[in-house]
Amino acid sequence: MFNWLNVSMTRKISSLSFVLLSFLFVVILYSTYQTQKIYKEMQEVAEIDIPLSEVIADIEILQLKQHLLMEGIRLQGDAFFADEVSQTKSVKGFDEFSQLLSAQLDKSISILHTGMTFGSIRIKVEEHQSLIQQISVLHSHRVGFESLFSRFLNKGEEHYSVSWDELEKQDNLLDSQADELLVNIDQLTMKVAATVEKQERDFMVVNAILGLSAFAIGGYLTLYTILSFRQKVGSLRGQIESLHRSISPDESNDAIHNKGSDELDQLEKDLKILMARFSLEKDNRDEVETQLIELATRDKLTGAFNRHKWDEQIKDELALANRGHHFSLILLDVDHFKKINDAYGHDFGDNVLKLLVNTLRKRLRETDMLFRIGGEEFAVLLRDTNCEDAGVLAEQLRKKIETLNEDGMPPFTISLGVTDYQDFDDQSRIVKRADILLYEAKGAGRNRVMIG
């Protein structure tokens, strides 16, 4: 316990949160279990007890009809056997009564058997089983009554008093058995309903206790979190103030302290100012890094990529080409560049190289890369370009340079060697192949494009 009081605030809050979440998880599990249990019990009521209650109502109506039929025969007495219409009506009525009663009893047994088979009956299982036995007994009394009624009709008027007493006795027995069954069904359904109601009350009470416990744990956790955060926020603001002063020692207190609606709002504003300062410092550093990268990878005179960048990029392109990409390479240099320097001076030679690079860039795509790899020698990497398309582009570049007419600039031409990536190429092989093509262009009279 004392060790827990000395741990960090994060661990304390995490521990309390774990307890709260565990408790809520138990509440959810218990609620889910009880809800499922109540659902099953309500399902039993819906699938077993309610249909049985409907059977009760139907059997009561059949009993009433049977009483009316028996009362009609009793009132007629011996005259019943002389009246064929009455006999026919009574036979039809008792047959209908027997069939409907049999159907209701079969329905009851089917409901109970189905519930037993599929586990729908979960409450008072033994009493439900007892109902099946009572229904079977009632079935046998119904058959006995039906058989006795047939004998009653066959004995005729001379045996009326004896056979009527037997029939009436069997009718009373059937009636009492039916009443007993109906009472048992009614009592059982009431017991089931009472059990379900008790389960619901218990569920509500336990859920209320668990809910109050969760509320108490959550309240304590909230209060502890608020007090702890206020303490930590005050400490953090002091550290932020120190950091502000380390960045800007001359910063006034008014610029550092910010008023907000609460401690977190004040802390947020302090952090925003601090992050803005850090962001400005980062932007300045990124700008310097960009400039340094630019100086490290660009040719100072022309602005094209330098030899160091070329060595990096050609390796990357070869690695991509080995995985299925394709690229082409153009090597070019200025024809008779030494004569231009000798005739016009090195300043003019530098301007020729600048003009060359600016002209080439206007024709190249954004994905194409131009490198200065020697004095007047340049390389162009063309991504996703085959040799034929690279040759067309090289010819366009050659014509563009040939037709340049810039004021104060001497005319000049370029020679180009064009190749593309081939299987098993490395840097040495592809550059050598392009270089040979470049010298073939020069050997053919310069101002030429050689493709291979």
Backbone hydrogen bonds, N-H to C=O, Kabsch-Sander energy under -0.5 kcal/mol:
donor,donor_aa,acceptor,acceptor_aa,energy
5,L,1,M,-1.5
6,N,2,F,-0.9
6,N,3,N,-0.7
7,V,4,W,-1.1
12,K,8,S,-2.2
13,I,9,M,-3.1
14,S,10,T,-2.5
15,S,11,R,-2.5
16,L,12,K,-2.7
17,S,13,I,-2.8
18,F,14,S,-2.4
19,V,15,S,-2.4
20,L,16,L,-2.7
21,L,17,S,-3.1
22,S,18,F,-2.8
23,F,19,V,-2.6
24,L,20,L,-2.8
25,F,21,L,-2.4
26,V,22,S,-2.3
27,V,23,F,-2.5
28,I,24,L,-2.7
29,L,25,F,-2.7
30,Y,26,V,-3.1
31,S,27,V,-3.0
32,T,28,I,-2.8
33,Y,29,L,-2.8
34,Q,30,Y,-3.0
35,T,31,S,-2.8
36,Q,32,T,-2.4
37,K,33,Y,-2.4
38,I,34,Q,-3.2
39,Y,35,T,-2.6
40,K,36,Q,-2.4
41,E,37,K,-2.3
42,M,38,I,-3.0
43,Q,39,Y,-2.4
44,E,40,K,-2.1
45,V,41,E,-2.3
46,A,42,M,-2.6
47,E,43,Q,-3.0
48,I,44,E,-3.0
49,D,44,E,-1.3
50,I,45,V,-2.9
52,L,48,I,-2.1
53,S,49,D,-2.2
54,E,50,I,-1.9
55,V,51,P,-1.9
56,I,52,L,-2.1
57,A,53,S,-1.8
58,D,54,E,-2.1
59,I,55,V,-2.8
60,E,56,I,-2.4
61,I,57,A,-1.7
62,L,58,D,-2.1
63,Q,59,I,-2.6
64,L,60,E,-1.9
65,K,61,I,-2.2
66,Q,62,L,-2.4
67,H,63,Q,-2.5
68,L,64,L,-2.0
69,L,65,K,-2.1
70,M,66,Q,-2.6
71,E,67,H,-2.6
72,G,68,L,-2.0
73,I,69,L,-1.9
74,R,70,M,-2.4
75,L,71,E,-2.2
76,Q,72,G,-1.5
77,G,73,I,-1.9
79,A,76,Q,-1.5
80,F,77,G,-1.5
81,F,78,D,-1.2
82,A,78,D,-0.5
82,A,79,A,-0.6
83,D,79,A,-1.0
84,E,82,A,-0.9
87,Q,83,D,-2.2
88,T,84,E,-3.1
89,K,85,V,-2.5
90,S,86,S,-2.8
91,V,87,Q,-3.2
92,K,88,T,-2.3
93,G,89,K,-2.4
94,F,90,S,-3.2
95,D,91,V,-2.5
96,E,92,K,-2.4
97,F,93,G,-2.6
98,S,94,F,-2.9
99,Q,95,D,-2.5
100,L,96,E,-2.8
101,L,97,F,-2.8
102,S,98,S,-2.4
103,A,99,Q,-2.5
104,Q,100,L,-2.4
105,L,101,L,-2.6
106,D,102,S,-2.7
107,K,103,A,-2.3
108,S,104,Q,-2.2
109,I,105,L,-2.5
110,S,106,D,-2.6
111,I,107,K,-2.5
112,L,108,S,-2.4
113,H,109,I,-3.0
114,T,110,S,-2.5
115,G,111,I,-2.1
116,M,112,L,-2.4
117,T,113,H,-2.7
118,F,114,T,-2.4
119,G,115,G,-0.6
120,S,115,G,-1.3
121,I,115,G,-1.3
122,R,120,S,-0.7
128,H,124,K,-1.7
129,Q,125,V,-2.0
130,S,126,E,-2.1
131,L,127,E,-1.6
132,I,128,H,-1.3
133,Q,129,Q,-1.3
134,Q,130,S,-2.1
135,I,131,L,-2.6
136,S,132,I,-1.9
137,V,133,Q,-2.1
138,L,134,Q,-2.5
139,H,135,I,-2.2
140,S,136,S,-1.9
141,H,137,V,-2.1
142,R,138,L,-2.4
143,V,139,H,-2.3
144,G,140,S,-2.3
145,F,141,H,-2.8
146,E,142,R,-2.4
147,S,143,V,-2.4
148,L,144,G,-2.6
149,F,145,F,-2.4
150,S,146,E,-1.5
151,R,147,S,-1.8
152,F,148,L,-2.4
153,L,149,F,-1.9
154,N,150,S,-1.7
155,K,151,R,-2.3
156,G,152,F,-1.1
159,H,156,G,-0.7
160,Y,157,E,-1.6
163,S,159,H,-2.5
164,W,160,Y,-2.8
165,D,161,S,-1.7
166,E,162,V,-1.8
167,L,163,S,-2.5
168,E,164,W,-3.2
169,K,165,D,-2.4
170,Q,166,E,-2.5
171,D,167,L,-2.4
172,N,168,E,-2.5
173,L,169,K,-2.2
174,L,170,Q,-2.7
175,D,171,D,-2.7
176,S,172,N,-3.0
177,Q,173,L,-2.4
178,A,174,L,-2.3
179,D,175,D,-2.6
180,E,176,S,-2.5
181,L,177,Q,-2.5
182,L,178,A,-2.7
183,V,179,D,-2.7
184,N,180,E,-2.5
185,I,181,L,-2.7
186,D,182,L,-2.6
187,Q,183,V,-2.8
188,L,184,N,-2.6
189,T,185,I,-2.5
190,M,186,D,-1.9
191,K,187,Q,-2.4
192,V,188,L,-2.6
193,A,189,T,-2.4
194,A,190,M,-2.5
195,T,191,K,-2.5
196,V,192,V,-2.5
197,E,193,A,-2.4
198,K,194,A,-2.4
199,Q,195,T,-2.4
200,E,196,V,-2.2
201,R,197,E,-2.3
202,D,198,K,-2.9
203,F,199,Q,-2.4
204,M,200,E,-2.2
205,V,201,R,-2.4
206,V,202,D,-2.7
207,N,203,F,-2.4
208,A,204,M,-2.1
209,I,205,V,-2.3
210,L,206,V,-2.8
211,G,207,N,-2.7
212,L,208,A,-2.6
213,S,209,I,-2.2
214,A,210,L,-2.5
215,F,211,G,-2.3
216,A,212,L,-2.4
217,I,213,S,-2.5
218,G,214,A,-2.8
219,G,215,F,-2.7
220,Y,216,A,-2.4
221,L,217,I,-2.5
222,T,218,G,-2.5
223,L,219,G,-2.6
224,Y,220,Y,-2.8
225,T,221,L,-2.5
226,I,222,T,-2.6
227,L,223,L,-2.4
228,S,224,Y,-2.5
229,F,225,T,-2.8
230,R,226,I,-2.4
231,Q,227,L,-1.8
232,K,228,S,-2.6
233,V,229,F,-3.3
234,G,230,R,-1.8
235,S,231,Q,-1.7
236,L,232,K,-2.8
237,R,233,V,-2.6
238,G,234,G,-1.6
239,Q,235,S,-1.8
240,I,236,L,-2.5
241,E,237,R,-2.4
242,S,238,G,-1.8
243,L,239,Q,-2.2
244,H,240,I,-2.8
245,R,241,E,-2.2
246,S,242,S,-1.8
247,I,243,L,-1.8
248,S,244,H,-3.2
251,E,248,S,-2.0
256,I,252,S,-1.1
257,H,253,N,-2.9
266,Q,262,D,-2.3
267,L,263,E,-2.7
268,E,264,L,-2.6
269,K,265,D,-2.1
270,D,266,Q,-2.4
271,L,267,L,-2.7
272,K,268,E,-2.3
273,I,269,K,-2.1
274,L,270,D,-2.5
275,M,271,L,-3.3
276,A,272,K,-2.4
277,R,273,I,-2.1
278,F,274,L,-2.5
279,S,275,M,-3.0
280,L,276,A,-2.3
281,E,277,R,-2.5
282,K,278,F,-2.7
283,D,279,S,-3.0
284,N,280,L,-2.5
285,R,281,E,-2.3
286,D,282,K,-3.5
287,E,283,D,-2.7
288,V,284,N,-2.1
289,E,285,R,-2.9
290,T,286,D,-2.9
291,Q,287,E,-2.3
292,L,288,V,-2.5
293,I,289,E,-2.9
294,E,290,T,-2.7
295,L,291,Q,-2.6
296,A,292,L,-2.1
297,T,293,I,-1.7
298,R,294,E,-1.8
299,D,304,A,-4.1
303,G,299,D,-2.0
305,F,370,L,-2.2
306,N,297,T,-2.5
310,W,306,N,-2.0
311,D,307,R,-2.3
312,E,308,H,-1.5
313,Q,309,K,-2.8
314,I,310,W,-2.6
315,K,311,D,-0.9
316,D,312,E,-1.7
317,E,313,Q,-2.7
318,L,314,I,-2.1
319,A,315,K,-2.1
320,L,316,D,-2.2
321,A,317,E,-2.5
322,N,318,L,-1.8
323,R,319,A,-0.5
323,R,320,L,-1.1
324,G,321,A,-1.5
325,H,320,L,-2.1
328,S,382,L,-2.3
329,L,419,T,-3.1
330,I,380,V,-2.2
331,L,417,G,-2.5
332,L,378,F,-2.6
333,D,415,S,-1.5
334,V,376,E,-1.1
335,D,413,T,-2.4
337,F,334,V,-1.0
340,I,336,H,-1.5
341,N,337,F,-2.1
342,D,338,K,-2.6
343,A,339,K,-2.9
344,Y,340,I,-2.8
345,G,340,I,-0.6
345,G,341,N,-1.6
349,G,345,G,-1.7
350,D,346,H,-2.8
351,N,347,D,-2.2
352,V,348,F,-2.2
353,L,349,G,-1.9
354,K,350,D,-2.2
355,L,351,N,-2.8
356,L,352,V,-2.7
357,V,353,L,-2.4
358,N,354,K,-2.6
359,T,355,L,-2.4
360,L,356,L,-2.6
361,R,357,V,-2.5
362,K,358,N,-1.3
363,R,359,T,-0.8
363,R,360,L,-0.9
364,L,360,L,-1.6
368,D,365,R,-0.6
369,M,381,L,-2.0
371,F,379,A,-3.0
372,R,305,F,-3.2
373,I,371,F,-0.7
373,I,377,E,-1.5
374,G,377,E,-1.5
378,F,332,L,-3.5
379,A,371,F,-2.4
380,V,330,I,-2.6
381,L,369,M,-2.5
382,L,328,S,-2.6
382,L,380,V,-0.6
383,R,381,L,-0.6
384,D,326,H,-2.5
385,T,382,L,-0.8
390,A,386,N,-2.1
391,G,387,C,-2.2
392,V,388,E,-1.8
393,L,389,D,-2.3
394,A,390,A,-2.5
395,E,391,G,-2.1
396,Q,392,V,-1.9
397,L,393,L,-2.5
398,R,394,A,-2.6
399,K,395,E,-2.4
400,K,396,Q,-2.4
401,I,397,L,-2.3
402,E,398,R,-2.4
403,T,399,K,-2.0
404,L,401,I,-1.3
409,M,406,E,-2.0
415,S,333,D,-1.9
416,L,448,R,-2.7
417,G,331,L,-2.9
418,V,450,M,-3.3
419,T,329,L,-2.2
421,Y,327,F,-2.4
425,D,422,Q,-1.9
430,I,426,D,-2.3
431,V,427,Q,-1.9
432,K,428,S,-2.2
433,R,429,R,-2.2
434,A,430,I,-2.0
435,D,431,V,-2.6
436,I,432,K,-2.5
437,L,433,R,-1.7
438,L,434,A,-2.1
439,Y,435,D,-2.3
440,E,436,I,-1.9
441,A,437,L,-2.0
442,K,438,L,-2.0
443,G,439,Y,-2.7
444,A,440,E,-1.7
445,G,442,K,-1.5
446,R,441,A,-1.9
450,M,416,L,-2.5
452,G,418,V,-2.4
